[in-house]
């Protein structure tokens, strides 16, 4: 059972500088690297003209894309581009994507049609300059691995969280196979841009860049859909935005427009906060902006497409690029989907949950995080919970509430790994008694706050409540004894202990682990089998206690004596709230009891 609700990042509105100095501009697009890093022997012309690629295009970059954050505005922006068959670049915060199936399916739809370009906006929304080089590389690799899992490809594009990068970021990008980054240009960093941030290796002096093996292309934002100053939002007319875009194209050959979900969200002036509803006026402005640009012959492009044109232009002029080979468009086109996209199985199908959720999914608009999680249980598993609960003669709300108390209704984490909890005390009973020194060097059984350390010289730290830490401890224990480690974790929606594998119909903890790691349905079936358990000499099963509404006895049976009263209180609250949320819906208690 988790101890804390998942916390969402607070969105920091970007302040975009519209007027970019000529010095920065030259480095941004014209790529006049000759003065800084030398020029080819056969070149004698003007450096600025030499590198300009006139694409007469604009890149729309939707940043801060994540689960459940202003869901309606996020999806409406994407739909606006999809309905017009136009390209949109996305900044995906990969540590916060994977549970919102509406968002995942929408992104997947755009990618499959060759319209959405996926950029990596970090794993978590943290300032990269505050991380070490190794931590930055780990964040990029973790984000790209999940992107590969969810969307079938990795990204070459970094959208730095909070718009900050340093030389370590570039090294981490290089080792992670990333070649493009975009952020808000900072005039104070002009010298850094010149010397470090666009590189063509054959012409770099042997200095700070000696450890980099690949070119990094910098394509920053040049305008924005709205302006944010001192915590306030200021709208812009369509005409003024078009004028800024045209000026950027005239000067640099292209423009990048930054847009956020909150740009078309309704602003509550009393609380100065955004609501999960679409501002019709802002949406009309976005549609008008796109249509007007196209009427003027300004096409919508992508970072990878523009970078490809830049690289080809440089190569055609005699500059040798050591290793950068960008695809024309990084995402998969509709015409090639059969060959390149067939391996991508939707998350709903991969986890056998396509028929688990309720077709009358409720809107999450206006809900706080607690109610979002409850509503998501109905949306994601409500139909199957209802059908199985009726078979067992128990309230669907009681089942949903138990799953909420155990795992917050999250079958898998944001990294697409199964929800687990590693119990150090259980691991001691199974393995540690026979290996007291090794156990004591790394684990402490301190219910309810077990602690762990990688090395005997490190400090012990708590790990419960953080899914990534739970997995880190579990993976360490697996190296000591895999079978014991799997017996010592609780798994999935129902958080069933691995040592109960036989009770729910598996031949080994590993078989149970493998099945639940791949299937939400297996987790739900495991729960319904698990509640048939009889605790000790009790004549009643856990399910009997749940049917009779004896929630304290159910908690003692299912979760163990010790927190049974607290557990029962949490269960009762969640059950009543779930029942209220789902009232009169297709798979609610009110329907089943009528």
N, C-alpha and C positions, 0 to 999 in steps of 0.2 A: 504494500500500500504506500502510496506517495505521501510525503508529509507537507509538501508545499505545492500550491498551484503554479503552473508554468507562467513565468513572467514575460510579458511582451516588452519589446524595446520601446522606449519613448522616442517618438519621431522628432528629429532635429531638423527644422526647416532650413534648407540651403539658401545662402545668400549669393546670388549669381551676379557677378560683375558684368554689366552689359558693355561698357566701354573698356576694351582691352588695349593696352598700350601697343604701339607699333613694334617695339622690341620683342614683346612676348608673342605677338601675332606672327612675326617672321619665323620664330622658332616653332610655333604651333602648327602652322600649315605649310608655309613655303618650304620648311625644312632646309633652311640655308645653313647647312652644317659645314660648308666649305671653309668658312673663316675659323670655325672652332676646331675642326678635326681634319682639315686638309681636303683637297679636291683632286679629282682624277687628273692624270697628266694631260689628257687630251681635251680638257675643258678650259675655255678662256672667256666664257660669257658672263652674263649677269647672274649671280647666284639665286636671287629671288625668282626670276623668270624661269630659271632652270628646273626648279622642282615643283612648280605649281601644277596641280591637276585640277582642271576646271570641270567639276562634276555637275555644277549647277543644281545642287541637291541639298536636302536637309535631313538630318537624322533626328527622329523623335525618340528620346530616351526616357522610359518610364522607370523611375527608381523606387527603392524601398518596397519592392513586391514581396509579400509575406502572407502567411496564413492569417485569415480572419481580420486583418487590418483594413478598416474601411472597405469591407468586401464589395459592397455595391458599387462604389466609385471605381475600385480597381477593375472589376469585371466590365463595367460600362466603358471604360477607356479602351480595354482590349477589344470589346465588341465593336467599337467605333472603327477600329482599324480592320478588323476581320470582315465587317460588312462591306468595306470598300476595297478589299483585297490589297491592302497597303501594308508596308513594312513597319514594324515597331521593335525597337530594342528594349530589352527588359534588364533591370538590375535586380537580380534575385538574391535575397538574403537566405542562403541555403540552410542554415541552422534553424530557420523558422518556416520551412516549407515542407509539406508532406502529409499533413493531417486534414487540411482543407481541400476536400476532393473537388469542389467546384472550381477552385483556383487551379489545382493541378491539372484537371481535365481541360480547362480553358487554355492554359499555357501549352499543353500537349497538342491541342487542336491547332493553335497558331504555328507551332513548330512543324507539324505534319504537313501543313499547307505551304510551308516555305515562307511564312510572313513574319514570324517572331524570331528574333535573334536573342539568345540568352547570354547575358553578361553576369559575371560572378561578383556580387556585392558582399563578398566575405562570407564567413561561416556565421559569426555573430557580428552585430553592429558595433564594432570597437575600432578605436583609432589605431591603425596599423603601426604608426610611428612609436607607439607605446609598447609594441611587441618586439621580441628579439627576431633575428633573421629566421631562426629555426621555427619559432612560433608562427611567423607569417607564412612560411612554406607549409607548415602543417595545416593551417587554416585554409590555404588555397587548395591543397590536395584533398582535404576532407570535403570541402565544398564541391570540388569537381567530381569526386567519387560519387557523391550523392546525386549530382546532376546527371551523371552517366546512368545511375540506377533509375532515376525518375523519368528522365527525358531522352535517354538513349545516346547522349553525346557529352563531351566535355567542352568547356568554353575556353577560348583564347583571350577573352576580354575581361579585364578587371575594372570594376567600378569601386574605387576605394571607399570603404565606409568612412563617413565624416570628411571625405575629400582630402585625406592626408597620406602622403607616401614619402619614403626616403630611399636611399640607395639599397638598403636591405630588402625593400619591397621589390625592387627591380631584379635583384639576384634571386629572390624567392620565385618571382614570376618566371624567370628564365629556366630555373630547374623544374618548374611545374608545367612547362610547355606553353606559357601564355605570352602573347606578343603585342597586345594592344591594351592601353588603359586610358580612361577618360575621367576627368574630375573637374572641379571648379578651378580655373586658373588663378594663381596668386601672383600678383605683380612682383612681390618681394622675392619670389623664387625664380625670377627671370634668368639669373646666372646659372642656377641649378639646371633649369630646362636646357639651356644652351650646352652645358658641358656633359650632362649625364642622361638626359631623358629622351632624346632620340639618338639612336646609335646605328651606324653602319660599320661593322667591326673592322673592316679592312682599312678604315681611315681614322680609327681612334688611336690617339697616342697611348703608349703603355703606361697608364696611370691608374686612376681609380676604377676604370672599367675593365681591367685586365682579366678579371675572373668571370666576365660575362661572355656567353658564347652566342647569343642570339640578339637580333634587333628588337628594340622595344619602340613601338610607334605610339605617340601621344596625340590624342584627338580630344581636346577638352570641350566642355560646354561653352557655347558662345552667347546663348540667350535662354530665357525661361518663359514658361507659360504664364506664371504669376511671379510677382516680386514679394519677398519676405524681408521685412526690416524691423529690428527690435521686437521680434515676437509677433508682429502684425502682418497680415496679408493684404497686398494691394493688387487689385485686378488690373489688367492691361487690355486695351482695345485690340481688336483683331488687326486693325490697320497699323498700329504702332509695332505690334509683334512682326507683322510681315515686313515692315520697313527695316527692322533690326535684322531679320533673316536675309533680306536682300542686300543690305550693307555688308554683312558677313560674307555672303557669296561673292559680291563684287571685289572684296578685299582678299579673301582667302580661298575662294573657289567652292566653299561649302559652309554649312552651319550645323550646329548641334543644339537642339532645343530640349531643355530639361523640363520634365513634367512629373508631378507627384500625385498619388491618389487623392490627397487632400485638395488638389487644385480644382477638382470638380465636386468636392464634397460640400455639404451644407455647413456653414459656420454658425455656431450658436454664439451670438454677440454677447449674451449675458455671461457665459462661462468662458468665452474666447477659446472654445474647443470645437473640433470638427465632429459631426455626427455621421453615422453610416447611412446617409441618404445622398442622392445626387442633386446638385444644384442645377436646375434646368437651364439657367442662363449661362453658366460656365460650360455646360455640355454643348449648348448651341454654339458658343464661341469656338470650342475645339473643332466641331464639325465644319464650321464656316472657315476656320483657319486652314484646315486640310484641303477643302474644296477650292478655296481662293488660291492657295499656293499652286495647286495643279492647274488651275485655269491660267496661271502665269507661266506655265512651263517648268516649274520647279518640282522636281520629282522627289519622292521619299526614298531614302537609301538606308544603309546600315553601316555600322563600324567596320565590319569585316569586308564588305564590298568596297568601301572607300579605301581601306588599307591595301586591298588587293590592287586597286588602280594606282595608288601611290608607289607601291613596290614595283609594279610593272613600268611605271614612268621612270623611276630611278634606274632600273636595270637597262631600259632602252637608251639611257644617256651615258652608259658606260660605268656606272657605279656597281661594284660587285657586292652582292649581299651574301653573307657566309652561309646562312641556314634558314632564313625566314621564307616559308612557302605557305601563303595563306590561300584558303579556298575562295572561290568567287563569292559564295554566300555560305556562312558557317553552318546554318541550319539546313534541314532536309527539305528539298523541294517536293511538291506534290507529284511531279512526274517520276521522281526516283524513289518514292516511298516504298515501293514493293521490294526494292533491293536493299535499301539502307535503313528502313524503318520497321521492317517486319519483326526484328528481334525485340522491339520495345513493346512489352506487354503492359497495358494499363494497370496501375496499382490496384484498382478495384478487382480486376480479373486475376492478377498475380496472387492476391491474398484471398481469392475465392469469396469476395464480398459484394460482387456485382448485384446479387439478389437479396442481400441482407437488409439494406436500408429501406426506409419508407418512401414510397413514390411521392407522397405529399410532404416533402421535406419543408421544415419551417424556416422562415427567414431568421437570420441571426442579428438582423438590424436592431440596434438599440439595446441589445443584451449586454450585461456585464460578463466577465470571463467565467464566473461560476455557472451562469445560466447558458452561456455558449457551450460549455463542456457537456452540460446535461442535454441541451437541444441536439448536440452533435451525436450523442448516443442514439437518439431517436432517428436522426437523419441517416446515420451510418449503419445501424444494426436493428432499428426499431421493429421492422417487419419480422425478422427472424426471432427476435426476443419474444414478440407477441405470440408467434406460432408455437414456439417451444414451451413458453410459459403456459399456454392453454393445454398443451399435451400433459404437462406435469401438474396442472391444477393450482398454479400459483399466480399471484398478481404480476403482470409485466412490469409495473412500476417498482415492485420489490426487487425484481431481477435487475432492472436498470440501475436502481439505487445501489445495489451491492457492487455492481461493476464500477460505478462512480467512486464509491468509497475505497475500493481496492486499487483502482488504476486510473481514476478520473476518466474512464471510458476510452483510454488510449491503448489500442492493441499494439501499436508500433510507435517508436519515437520519431522525432523530426529527422533522424538519420536513417530511417526505415528499418532499424533494428527492433526486435521484439522488446516490449516493456518487461524489465526484470527487476528483481531486488535480491541482492546477495546477502544471505544471513550468515554472519561470521560465527555466531554461536552454533548454528547447525553444522557448519563446516568443521568446527572444533569437535563436535560430537562424532562426526563421521570420520574425520581424518586427523584432526589436531591432537587428539588424545594420544595417538601413536607417534606423533611428530611434534612434541611440545615446543622444542626450541625453534624449529622452522616456523611454526604457527605464531609463536610469541614475537618473532622478529618482524612479522608483517601484519598481524591481525590482533585486534582487541575486541572481545565480546563484551560490549557495553550497551545492552538493550536499554532504550530503543535507538541509541546513537552509536552504532559500531564504528570503529576507526580502522584505518589502514595506512601503511607506508610501504613504498617500493623498496627502500633500503633500510637496514638496521640503524643507519646514521641519520635518517630523516625523522622529522616530527610526525607523529600520528595525526591524521586528519579525519574528520567525519566525511562520509560519502553518500549517505542516504538522502534522497530528494533530488539528486542530480543524476539523470540517466546516463550521461557519458561517464561519470565516475563509477556508477554501479557496474557498467560494462568493463571499465578498466580493472576494477578489483576482480571481477569474475574471470576475465581473460588471464589475469595473473594466477588465480587459483587453478584455472584449467591446466596451466603448465605444471602445476604440482601434482594434480590428480584430476583428470577430466571428469570421471564418473562421480567423484565426491563433490566436485564443484557444481555439476549439473543437479545433483540431488539437493544442493544447498541454496538454489535460487528459486524464487517464486516467479511464475511465468504468465505473461499475457494479461488479458482483460480480467480474468478471475484471480490472478496471482496465486496459482496453484503450485504448491511446492513440488520440486522435482522428485522427492522421495515418495510422492503419491502416484508415481507414474502407473503402477499396476492397478490402482483403484479406478483410474479413468480409462483403462483399456490398452495401455502400452506395454511393450515387452521390456523396455529399458528406459532410463532417463534420457538417453541420447535420441531414441526414437520419438519420445514426447517433445524434446527440444526441437528436433528437426521439423516435426509436423507443425508445431505452433509458430515456429519462426517463419513459416511460409504461408500460413493460412489463418485469417481471422475466424473463419467458420470452425476450424479445429480448436481455437481458443474458446469459443462459445460452447461448443459441444463438450469440451473438457470441463467447463464450469458446470453444466447441467449434470454431467456424470459425477463431478466432485461433490455436489450437494446431496448426493445419495449416500454419502459417507455417514457411518454411525460412530460417534466419538466414544471410544471405550466400551463400557457395558451399557451405555444408554440404549433404551429400546426405540428411541426416535432418531430419525436421520436429521441432518441439517435442514434438508428440504421440508421435513415435517414441521420443524420449528419456524421456518419462514412462512409456511402456509398458515400456521396458527397465529401469526403476528407476534410471536414471542421473540422479539428481536434481540434481547439480551442473551437468551439461550442459544439463538442462532449464531450470534457473534462468538460465544464461547465454543460452540461446536465447529464453526468454520474457520475462525481466526485465532482461537485459543483463549484461555482464561487470562485476565490481566487488564485488557483494555475493552472488555465486553460492554461495559456501560457506556463508555465514550463512543465506541463503535456503533452501538445501538442508537444513540442520539444522532450521530451523523447519518446513519442509514434512514432513520425516520424522517429527518429533514429533507434529504435528497429524494426520498420516495414521494413525499407530499409535493415537492417542487416539480418533480418530473410529471406527476399526475396532473398538476395544474397546467404545466406547459403544453402537455399533449391532449388536453381536454377536447373532446369531440373530433379528434383526428382519426384517421383510418385504423391505427393500431394502438389506441389508448385504452386505459382501464375502463373509461366510461362506456366505450363501445362493447367491450367484452363482458361487462357486467349487466348490460341492458337486456 
